[in-house]
Structures are given as structure tokens and as C-alpha cells.
């Protein structure tokens, strides 16, 4: 049995579906009740209280671990989840980490994630680590403004990074959970091209067949929006990257193609699948 945390999110949902379609027994874990594919067990748990995850981990052979933004806040103890998994007899963990662990190692949220990676390496379990850059699905934050005002509001309009499709992350995660060849792998996951927020707005407009205006936010305006959903440390770390990416953060990684045998999906591919959210 494989446990998927964050199972109702942009990565966890397609991962849960892929594992179920591969014939695996799956336990989907999320904070709230949700619909899951037929045959998938669903449990509610908050990873901020790791003991609540124990019923899901009983009898599990593998765990996909996605840490929510709250687990990057001061005082959080995300390594407790690693300890619980090892104590429960889990044999393999695939951790969704961040590219920033390598490129921005001194950022507060990156220091915390590095500690989780280190705890996993020292746990005695088999492991693989996924380090994606920016997610294409972050564009969902613009859905309401596109629907109601025909506008994308974002900072740093002409600064691009190679955002990755969460479906590609999920497919790589499934491969790492199911194939021993990926044990000990650390995979940097990006899309196939550097794309700016302004260009993303153009891609959304093309998919809709109607104009979308780009409105550039200041850093402070963007931070005020982000901190409604994530800790301030994570907001600052993210804004540092998207305002001035270093060469390593602009590099197109070969790892999606290396694992999946195909090129990553583009941002336009992602928009085409999710255009209904912007109508």
C-alpha cells in the first residue's frame, strides 16, 4: 500500500490516480474530506500533528511526502513525519522538496527543507527527492481576476523561470515510488522553457481566445497577497527567486525526460488542460 499526502492538490491528485490505475493499493491523505478515485482509501490528517498520520501509515510500504506551507513556519517539526514513517515500517519515501534547497540554501524555508532531506537520508528507508522549480499551477491564483476583469496581476512581469507542470511532477513521483532504479535519486524538475509572467498571461489569452491584460504588482503588493496563504519566510524566499533567478534557476533540467522518456509539458500544455478555470 502506498500513502499519498497532499492527495487532493495539484500534484497529489494526478499521482493518486496514476498509482490506482497502475493497480496499487493507495491511501489518499488530505486535511479535509474529498472525492478520490474508486478503490482508493481516503483519510483526513494534518501533517502538523504527525501522530494523526499513524493510521494511514500502518501497513504501508511507501509514502509520498508533500509538506504544506504551514510546515515551513517557525516551530514546525516536519522531520517528525520522517521518524513516524520509519517507525511504522514504511520502506520507501519520495519527498517533494524544492529546487531552492540547492540554489538558495540559506533561505529560511530552504534550511528547513534541507533538514527534512537530511533526516530522510539518515532514516534507513529507501528514498528519492524531487526538487521542482516554480509550478505552472501557481497561475490558478490569477483565475478569478482573469474571469472577472480579464487581468493577470503579478510581480516581475518580464522575469522568467522554467515553470513545471504538476502532472509531470506526479508522473516522476509515481516512477520513483514504483521503480527501485530511482532509489537515492535527486531530481530537479522544470518545464521545457523559460517563461515570464507576461508570457504566461499571453498563453492564457491564446487558450481563451480573448484578451488578457497584464498588471504588474510591486514586490510588497505581491508579498501581501502571498502571505495570506503561506508563511512570510516562504513568501520572501519565493519572491527572491522570481525577482532575480540565478543561472541554475534558469537552467532547463533534463530530469523529467530522463525519468519519463519524454520532454516536459509546456506552460501552454498546462493551460490547455485547465482553461476552464479561467473562463
Number of C-alpha atoms within 10 A of each C-alpha: 16 25 28 27 29 24 26 21 13 18 24 25 21 20 28 30 20 18 22 18 13 11 9 16 17 23 24 28 25 20 14 11 12 13 10 16 15 9 13 17 14 21 20 16 21 16 25 17 13 18 13 14 21 15 12 25 23 15 14 20 17 24 25 27 21 19 19 15 15 16 20 22 18 12 8 14 17 23 18 17 22 24 14 16 26 18 13 17 15 22 16 25 27 28 24 22 23 22 21 24 20 15 16 19 15 14 18 18 26 23 17 21 24 18 15 21 21 11 17 25 17 11 17 11 18 19 25 24 24 21 19 24 23 23 20 24 19 13 18 15 14 18 20 15 15 23 15 10 11 19 19 27 20 21 22 18 20 12 17 21 25 25 26 25 29 27 20 23 27 23 19 23 26 20 19 25 24 16 9 13 11 20 18 14 13 16 25 20 29 33 28 21 19 18 19 18 23 22 18 20 25 19 20 26 20 15 19 16 9 11 14 21 15 20 15 17 15 13 16 11 13 18 18 13 14 18 14 10 11 17 17 19 18 20 20 18 17 18 19 14 18 19 16 13 16 13 8 12 23 17 16 19 21 17 18 24 15 12 17 13 9 10 15 24 20 20 25 19 15 19 24 15 10 15 17 12 13 20 15
